[in-house]
Amino acid sequence: MMKPRKLSLGVLLAATLALGAHSVTSLAEEAVKGLRGADVSEPDEFKSGSFRNMPDGQSIPRNYVQQPPMVPHKIDGYEISLNFNRCMDCHSWSRYSETGATKVSLTHFKDRDGGELANISPRRYFCVQCHVPQTDAKPLIENTFERAGGLR
């Protein structure tokens, strides 16, 4: 037979678990809101392609130190895959001067320990993970962001 103290601890533990499960369930039932105030489970009103690419031309100034430059031209249909990188047709060190494109930065030829590589680091090969095309997209939410002074 159980002692009264062990029995009361068991009942207390069971009650605590039941209340905790109820709290988690009620939290899960509440809608999670995104920064724009919309329920995150609702379809996004901003569809892919609802913005226009900026015309080819001069680069938009950078907003902070170490910001990757934006791509000042369209890249629709560019293949960037394990076997081919269309960006390198113009931006490689062997082609940039004849195409007038910006050459790939030396930082893209370093491994994670800072050692120099003969080819672009696999960590830097997929350009669009950092560099994005310039668009006329407006901020999704109102904010007070200001560019860092003196950057170009």
Residue pairs with C-beta under 8 A, 6 or more apart in sequence:
2 10
31 39
31 40
31 41
32 39
32 40
32 41
33 39
33 40
34 40
35 140
35 141
36 140
36 141
38 45
46 140
51 135
51 136
51 137
52 135
52 136
53 74
53 76
53 133
53 134
53 135
53 136
54 60
54 72
54 133
54 134
54 135
54 136
56 72
56 73
56 74
57 72
58 72
59 69
59 70
59 72
59 134
60 70
60 72
60 134
61 147
61 151
61 152
62 69
62 147
62 151
62 152
63 145
63 147
63 148
63 151
64 147
64 148
64 151
65 148
65 151
67 151
68 130
68 131
69 102
69 131
70 131
70 132
70 133
70 134
71 127
71 128
71 131
71 132
71 133
71 134
72 134
73 133
74 133
75 86
75 87
75 128
75 133
78 86
78 87
79 85
79 86
80 86
80 87
80 126
80 127
80 128
85 120
85 125
85 126
85 127
87 127
88 95
88 104
88 120
89 95
89 99
90 96
90 99
90 101
91 99
91 101
91 102
91 103
91 104
92 103
92 104
93 103
93 104
95 101
96 102
96 103
96 104
97 103
104 120
107 124
108 120
108 121
108 124
109 116
109 117
109 118
109 119
109 120
109 121
110 116
110 117
110 121
111 117
111 121
111 123
112 123
124 130
139 145
